Amino acid sequence: MERFACGYCGSQQIVERRGGTVALKPLTDAIRLVQSGTDKTAAELALKRMKQELVALQDSYRARIGQASIAKNNTITLALVGTVVVSVVIVGAISKQTGAIGSLIVFTVAVVLCFAIIKNICKPINEALERDLAEIGTQARTLENRIAEKKILADS
């Protein structure tokens, strides 16, 4: 016999034969060893996958910063071109009536107004960027914590 169960409590025992002796070992110890090895292997596999996920999150973070920067630069460029065009048109229309000083005042007001518009256009872009980056940062920190936990299991 290699195994048998206790007639009183039902716990299973493994029969170990060494030399001329026979020893009984509870089956739960063997199961614990197998479980420990399985946990370690699972942690090692999870570590590899989680590290890849972390790299992907970091790439996503950098890409989002680049996209936001391009969008913001395009918005500012468009607004500046619009400011110049609108200002030139307004100054051209008013300069005959107001002269050089009046034209300068109108141009200044147009520039200030356009920059206020630029600020309002860029505000949602910046807020969306901050939300996206905060979410990616939270995901990365959570993943880093899970990696640390799995590393402890894998190293044990």
Phi, psi and chi 1 to 4 in degrees:
 res  aa     phi    psi   chi1   chi2   chi3   chi4
   1 MET       -  139.8  -78.4  179.7   59.7      -
   2 GLU  -105.7  -23.7  -67.7 -178.2   24.1      -
   3 ARG  -141.4  152.8  -72.3 -173.0 -163.8 -177.0
   4 PHE  -157.7  164.1   71.2   92.2      -      -
   5 ALA  -113.6  144.9      -      -      -      -
   6 CYS   -67.5  131.9  172.5      -      -      -
   7 GLY   -69.4  -20.4      -      -      -      -
   8 TYR   -89.6  -54.5  178.0   71.3      -      -
   9 CYS  -103.9  -16.6   68.8      -      -      -
  10 GLY    85.8    0.1      -      -      -      -
  11 SER   -68.3  141.4   66.3      -      -      -
  12 GLN   -89.5  145.2  -67.8 -167.9    9.7      -
  13 GLN  -126.8  146.7  -55.3  -73.8  -37.8      -
  14 ILE  -103.6  135.2  -64.1  174.9      -      -
  15 VAL   -90.8  121.5  177.8      -      -      -
  16 GLU  -111.2  126.3  -69.2 -175.2  -11.0      -
  17 ARG  -111.5  124.4  -66.5  177.5  176.8   84.2
  18 ARG  -133.7  121.8  -69.0 -172.6 -164.4  134.9
  19 GLY    57.0 -123.1      -      -      -      -
  20 GLY  -101.1   11.4      -      -      -      -
  21 THR  -112.3  155.9   63.3      -      -      -
  22 VAL  -123.1  131.2  175.4      -      -      -
  23 ALA  -127.5  150.6      -      -      -      -
  24 LEU  -106.6  135.1  -59.9  177.0      -      -
  25 LYS  -129.2  128.4 -175.0  175.0 -178.6 -176.2
  26 PRO   -60.4  138.6  -19.2   28.1      -      -
  27 LEU   -64.0  -26.9 -170.6   57.0      -      -
  28 THR   -62.4  -33.0   55.4      -      -      -
  29 ASP   -63.7  -42.4  -68.9  -15.0      -      -
  30 ALA   -65.2  -40.8      -      -      -      -
  31 ILE   -64.3  -40.7  -69.6  172.6      -      -
  32 ARG   -61.4  -40.2 -110.4 -173.3 -114.3  118.7
  33 LEU   -64.7  -42.7  -71.4  173.9      -      -
  34 VAL   -63.8  -43.9  169.5      -      -      -
  35 GLN   -62.0  -41.1 -177.1   65.2   42.9      -
  36 SER   -61.6  -44.5  174.5      -      -      -
  37 GLY   -64.7  -39.8      -      -      -      -
  38 THR   -65.0  -43.4  -56.9      -      -      -
  39 ASP   -60.8  -41.6  -70.2  -14.1      -      -
  40 LYS   -65.2  -44.7 -176.0  174.6 -179.9  171.1
  41 THR   -63.2  -43.8  -58.1      -      -      -
  42 ALA   -62.1  -40.0      -      -      -      -
  43 ALA   -65.0  -40.8      -      -      -      -
  44 GLU   -63.1  -42.4  -70.6  167.4   -9.5      -
  45 LEU   -67.0  -41.3  -67.7  171.7      -      -
  46 ALA   -64.3  -38.1      -      -      -      -
  47 LEU   -58.3  -46.3  -94.5  173.5      -      -
  48 LYS   -60.7  -46.5 -176.5  175.7 -178.7  178.5
  49 ARG   -64.9  -43.1  179.0 -175.9   49.2   78.8
  50 MET   -65.9  -36.5  -72.4  177.5  179.0      -
  51 LYS   -65.0  -37.9  -74.0  178.3 -179.3  177.8
  52 GLN   -65.9  -40.0  -69.1  170.6  -18.0      -
  53 GLU   -63.2  -39.6  -73.1  177.3   19.6      -
  54 LEU   -64.7  -42.0 -175.6   58.6      -      -
  55 VAL   -62.2  -41.8  167.4      -      -      -
  56 ALA   -63.5  -40.4      -      -      -      -
  57 LEU   -64.2  -42.4  -84.5  173.6      -      -
  58 GLN   -64.0  -40.2  -68.7  165.6  -21.2      -
  59 ASP   -63.6  -41.6  -69.4  -14.8      -      -
  60 SER   -61.7  -40.8  173.2      -      -      -
  61 TYR   -60.4  -49.0 -172.1   88.9      -      -
  62 ARG   -64.5  -40.6  -75.8 -171.9  -68.6  -83.4
  63 ALA   -64.7  -40.8      -      -      -      -
  64 ARG   -64.9  -38.7 -175.1   63.8 -175.6  109.1
  65 ILE   -63.5  -42.5  -72.8  174.8      -      -
  66 GLY   -64.0  -44.0      -      -      -      -
  67 GLN   -62.4  -43.9  -68.5  168.6   -9.2      -
  68 ALA   -64.8  -38.9      -      -      -      -
  69 SER   -64.3  -43.7  177.0      -      -      -
  70 ILE   -63.6  -46.5  -70.2  168.6      -      -
  71 ALA   -60.9  -42.8      -      -      -      -
  72 LYS   -65.3  -44.5 -170.6  174.0  179.7  179.7
  73 ASN   -62.9  -41.3  -70.6  -20.3      -      -
  74 ASN   -64.0  -41.1  -71.6  -14.9      -      -
  75 THR   -63.8  -45.2  -57.5      -      -      -
  76 ILE   -64.7  -42.7  -69.9  170.9      -      -
  77 THR   -61.6  -47.3  -58.9      -      -      -
  78 LEU   -61.1  -42.1 -178.0   62.3      -      -
  79 ALA   -65.8  -40.5      -      -      -      -
  80 LEU   -64.7  -44.0  -71.5  173.5      -      -
  81 VAL   -62.3  -43.3  168.7      -      -      -
  82 GLY   -61.2  -40.6      -      -      -      -
  83 THR   -61.1  -46.1  -60.3      -      -      -
  84 VAL   -64.1  -46.3  169.8      -      -      -
  85 VAL   -62.8  -49.0  169.4      -      -      -
  86 VAL   -62.3  -44.0  167.9      -      -      -
  87 SER   -63.1  -43.4  -61.3      -      -      -
  88 VAL   -63.6  -42.1  166.8      -      -      -
  89 VAL   -64.0  -47.2  168.4      -      -      -
  90 ILE   -64.0  -46.6  -68.6  172.6      -      -
  91 VAL   -62.2  -41.2  167.9      -      -      -
  92 GLY   -61.9  -39.5      -      -      -      -
  93 ALA   -73.1  -34.5      -      -      -      -
  94 ILE   -94.2  -23.7  -65.2  179.2      -      -
  95 SER   -59.0  -32.1   66.2      -      -      -
  96 LYS   -67.2  -30.4  -66.1  174.8 -173.1  169.8
  97 GLN   -92.8  -34.6  -62.5  170.0   -9.1      -
  98 THR  -105.0  -17.2   61.9      -      -      -
  99 GLY    83.3 -170.7      -      -      -      -
 100 ALA   -67.5  -42.7      -      -      -      -
 101 ILE   -65.7  -45.1  -60.2  -70.9      -      -
 102 GLY   -62.1  -40.9      -      -      -      -
 103 SER   -63.2  -40.9  -63.3      -      -      -
 104 LEU   -64.3  -41.5 -176.7   60.6      -      -
 105 ILE   -64.0  -45.9  -68.5  170.6      -      -
 106 VAL   -62.7  -42.3  169.8      -      -      -
 107 PHE   -61.9  -44.6 -179.4   75.9      -      -
 108 THR   -61.4  -45.0  -55.8      -      -      -
 109 VAL   -62.0  -42.4  168.4      -      -      -
 110 ALA   -62.9  -42.1      -      -      -      -
 111 VAL   -64.6  -46.5  168.1      -      -      -
 112 VAL   -61.1  -43.8  168.3      -      -      -
 113 LEU   -62.6  -43.8 -177.1   61.1      -      -
 114 CYS   -65.8  -37.0  -74.0      -      -      -
 115 PHE   -69.1  -32.0  -86.1  104.3      -      -
 116 ALA   -65.2  -39.5      -      -      -      -
 117 ILE   -65.4  -42.5  -68.0  169.1      -      -
 118 ILE   -57.7  -45.1  -68.7  170.5      -      -
 119 LYS   -59.7  -42.5 -176.7  178.0  176.9 -176.2
 120 ASN   -70.0  -32.0  -74.1  -28.0      -      -
 121 ILE   -70.4  -40.7  -70.3  172.0      -      -
 122 CYS   -76.9  -23.1  -69.5      -      -      -
 123 LYS   -57.9  -50.4 -174.4  176.0  179.0 -179.2
 124 PRO   -62.9  -33.4  -12.9   20.0      -      -
 125 ILE   -63.2  -46.5  -66.4  170.5      -      -
 126 ASN   -65.0  -40.9  -70.0  -25.7      -      -
 127 GLU   -64.9  -42.0  -70.7  171.7   -9.8      -
 128 ALA   -63.9  -40.8      -      -      -      -
 129 LEU   -62.0  -46.4  171.6   64.3      -      -
 130 GLU   -61.4  -41.3  -72.2  173.4   14.4      -
 131 ARG   -64.2  -46.5  -80.2 -168.2  -51.9  -86.6
 132 ASP   -61.7  -46.0  -70.9   -7.7      -      -
 133 LEU   -67.1  -37.5  -65.6  178.7      -      -
 134 ALA   -64.5  -41.5      -      -      -      -
 135 GLU   -64.8  -45.1  176.0   63.2   27.7      -
 136 ILE   -64.0  -40.1  -67.4  170.6      -      -
 137 GLY   -62.6  -41.7      -      -      -      -
 138 THR   -63.4  -44.5  -61.1      -      -      -
 139 GLN   -61.1  -41.5  -69.2  173.9   -4.8      -
 140 ALA   -65.5  -43.5      -      -      -      -
 141 ARG   -64.3  -41.1  -77.6 -173.0  -61.5  -80.7
 142 THR   -61.1  -44.8  -59.5      -      -      -
 143 LEU   -65.3  -40.0 -166.1   53.2      -      -
 144 GLU   -62.0  -39.2  -73.7  167.5  -12.4      -
 145 ASN   -65.3  -42.7  -69.8  -22.0      -      -
 146 ARG   -65.1  -37.3  -70.5  178.4   55.0 -150.0
 147 ILE   -63.3  -42.4  -73.6  172.2      -      -
 148 ALA   -61.2  -41.8      -      -      -      -
 149 GLU   -63.6  -45.6  -67.9  169.2    1.4      -
 150 LYS   -66.3  -34.7  -65.1  -64.9 -178.9 -175.2
 151 LYS   -63.0  -40.1 -172.7  158.1  177.7   37.3
 152 ILE   -61.2  -44.2  -69.9  169.2      -      -
 153 LEU   -64.1  -43.0  -92.8  176.1      -      -
 154 ALA   -68.4  -32.2      -      -      -      -
 155 ASP   -82.9  -10.7  -69.6  -15.3      -      -
 156 SER   -79.8      -   63.5      -      -      -
